[in-house]
Amino acid sequence: MYKLKKALYRLKETPCAWYNYIEAYFLKEVFKKCEYEYTLFVKKAKEYIILIVNLYVDDLIFTGNDELMFANFKSSMEDEFALKNLGKMRYFLGLEVMK
């Protein structure tokens, strides 16, 4: 789980501008946007290699099944955004996440 360090504050258009900016980044990185959940993005490298990213306000949660894809994603995100690594997710929306 990552928390974005920089954000646009005190602007009425901030949520829309932020979402448009990060959506453009994901589409540039060849992610496909879920048609039913607009904050969910999926990237497939091969038939069985997948990376799933969920954006919640200014937090980013991702999962998948390939460590190299994770490393490439983290590196790409760090090049584009200022990030703070919060480590593995323990709670999400008030729910405890079990390992």
C-alpha positions in Angstrom: 0.0 0.0 0.0 1.3 3.4 -0.9 0.3 6.9 0.2 0.9 9.7 -2.2 2.8 12.6 -0.6 1.8 15.4 -2.8 -1.7 16.4 -3.6 -3.6 19.5 -4.8 -5.4 21.0 -1.8 -8.0 23.8 -1.5 -9.3 23.5 -5.0 -12.9 22.5 -5.8 -11.7 20.7 -8.9 -9.0 18.8 -7.1 -10.7 15.3 -7.0 -11.5 15.4 -10.7 -8.1 16.8 -11.7 -6.3 14.3 -9.6 -8.3 11.4 -11.0 -7.8 12.6 -14.6 -4.1 12.9 -14.0 -3.6 9.4 -12.5 -6.0 7.8 -15.0 -3.9 9.2 -17.9 -0.8 7.8 -16.2 -2.4 4.3 -16.0 -3.6 4.3 -19.5 -0.1 5.4 -20.7 1.3 2.4 -18.8 -1.1 0.1 -20.7 -3.5 -0.6 -17.8 -7.1 -1.3 -18.7 -9.8 0.5 -16.7 -12.5 -1.6 -15.3 -15.8 -0.6 -16.8 -17.8 -1.3 -13.6 -15.4 0.2 -11.0 -13.7 3.3 -12.3 -10.9 3.2 -9.7 -9.8 -0.3 -10.6 -7.1 -0.8 -13.2 -5.7 -4.1 -14.6 -2.5 -4.8 -16.5 -1.8 -8.2 -18.1 1.8 -9.0 -19.3 1.0 -12.5 -20.5 -2.0 -14.8 -20.3 -1.3 -15.6 -16.6 0.7 -12.6 -15.3 -1.5 -9.8 -13.9 -1.3 -6.6 -11.9 -4.4 -5.2 -10.3 -4.4 -1.6 -8.9 -7.2 0.1 -6.9 -7.1 3.8 -6.3 -8.9 5.1 -3.2 -8.7 8.9 -2.7 -4.9 9.3 -2.4 -4.0 5.7 -1.5 -3.0 3.0 -4.0 -3.5 -0.7 -3.3 -2.1 -3.2 -5.7 -1.8 -7.0 -6.0 -0.8 -9.5 -8.6 1.2 -12.6 -9.2 4.6 -11.5 -10.5 7.4 -9.9 -8.4 9.1 -8.4 -11.4 5.9 -6.7 -12.4 5.6 -5.3 -8.9 9.1 -3.9 -9.0 8.6 -2.3 -12.4 5.3 -0.8 -11.3 6.8 0.7 -8.1 9.7 2.1 -10.0 7.4 3.7 -12.6 5.2 5.2 -9.9 8.2 6.6 -8.0 9.4 8.2 -11.3 6.0 9.9 -11.8 4.8 10.6 -8.2 6.1 11.3 -4.8 5.2 8.2 -2.8 5.4 7.0 0.8 5.5 3.2 1.2 3.1 2.2 4.0 4.1 -1.5 3.7 1.7 -4.3 3.4 -1.9 -3.5 4.0 -3.3 -4.2 7.4 -6.6 -2.3 7.3 -8.8 -1.1 4.5 -12.0 1.0 5.0 -12.1 -0.1 8.6 -11.7 -3.8 7.8 -8.7 -5.8 9.0 -6.9 -7.6 6.2 -5.6 -11.0 7.2 -2.5 -12.5 5.7 
